[in-house]
């Protein structure tokens, strides 16, 4: 068995972080031919698994991208995340 000190960071397989997986799901949701803000918001709430901080983090990334150059996909992502966050806030109150 290898000693931990003999392993380098490059020899360890990288596991995608939760935020990486969420970004990928957001891109898939807003790129779909049958996109709707409601469907994408539902998917993002599912991906976030009750963690509104993850949704806020995604929203911040989208907002930063929109500052550089706004695209139609950015607008879809922003609308979807806004709706997802509203739905999350409602469930927190209940």
N, C-alpha and C positions, 0 to 999 in steps of 0.2 A: 504494500500500500504506500502511495506517495506521501511524503511528509508535506504538511501544509506550507512550510517555509520554502519548499522546493517548487511550489506552483506559482506561476505568474498570473496576473490578471488576464493576460491574453490567452492563457491555456485553459481558462475556465469558460464554458459556454455561457453566452450572455442570455439571460432570461428577459424577455420584453417586460418593461415596467407596465403597471396598470394604466398609466397615462398614455403610453405608446399604443396600447391596445384600444383605448378609448378614441384616440385620434384616428386610428385606422377605421374604426366603426363609424365615426362621424363622417369621414370621407366617403365611405360606402353608402351611408344613409343619404347624404346630400347629392351624391352623384347618380343615384338611382333614377331611371327613366320615369318611374311612377312616384317620384318624390312628393311628399306633402309635409308641411311643418308638423302636423299632428303625429304622423307615422314616425318621422325622424325623432321627434321629441320623446315618443314612447320608447323607441329603441335606445335613446341615450339615457333615459331614466333607468332602463333595464341594465344597461352597461354600467352605470354609476352605482347600481345596487344600493340605493338609499344614501349615497354620499354626495350631498349638494356641493361640497368643496371641489370635487372632481369636475362637476359641471361648470362651476365658476372658473376653474383653472382653464378648461377648454374655451370658455367664453373670452377669457383674457388673451389666449393665444390667437383666437379669431380676430379680436379687436386689434391686436398688434399687427396682424397680417393686413387688415383693412387700412391701417394707417399708411402702409407702404404702397399698396395697390389693391383696390377693392375689385373683386370679381363677382360674378353671379353666384358661384359656389360659396364665396364668403358670405354673401347676403343670405343664402339658404341656411348656411351653418349658424349664422347669428340668429335668424328667426327661429330655427329649430331649438337652439339652446335657450333662447329667451322663454319659449314655450315650455321646455323641459324644466327650467328653473321655477316658473310659475306653478307648474304642477307639483314640484317638490315642495314648494313653500306651502301650498294648500294642504298637503298631507302632513306637514310638520305641525300645522295649527290644529288639525283634527285630533 
